[in-house]
Amino acid sequence: MKFCLAIASFAASASAFAPSPQNSQNSRTQTSLNNDLWGQPPSDGKEKSKALPFANRPKLLDGSMPGDVGFDPFGFAGADKASLMYMREAEIKHCRLAMLAVAGWVFAELFDKPIADAVGLPTALTKSGASPSILNGGLEKIDIAYWLAVVTLAGIVEIENSKVKEDKGKDYILGDCGFDPIGLYPKEKSEQFAMQTKELKNGRLAMMAKHSYLGLA
């Protein structure tokens, strides 16, 4: 678009040294599109993304949310706060699933056979001792009741999450499903922020670890 505007400017008459209304509108539109993704360029050049210091921070990622270091090179956070909140909650849920999956994968390969032998049940591991998966095979060994239990549990968690969201309204904390049986969640705001940040960092690491498991399987 900038190239087209340059050609139009050179081809215009002397009066075109002052931007035409159409050119001004196009420039504003392009600037608006850029700002939707990377934020308004700071005048002092200091307001850069912490994760990508060579680029301006994304407009919506101002550091006010736990785990926010200004990393969103593809604009997945969306163009408004509602989209950002939706994506953040989805990230939290994926983080928790990844942490469970990473721990469960290792636990299964270490203890599934001893436990199965102790209770007189067949092991669910593959012949090589790997956890059953799409890549490893062995999923046919998993009873249908297990999958029904997984789907049921996921549904229960989502229902509880919806109830908490409705009950708390504006005080709702993203990812809150009312589950804290041993009271680990702190009362102080600063400590809550720190714990949410730790959960996200561990969850992001778990998502990367899970994919490395799949690559090494």
Summary of the structure (lengths in Angstrom):
residues: 217
radius of gyration: 25.2
end to end distance: 46.2
largest distance: 91.1
contacts: 499
relative contact order: 0.09
helix: 60%
strand: 2%
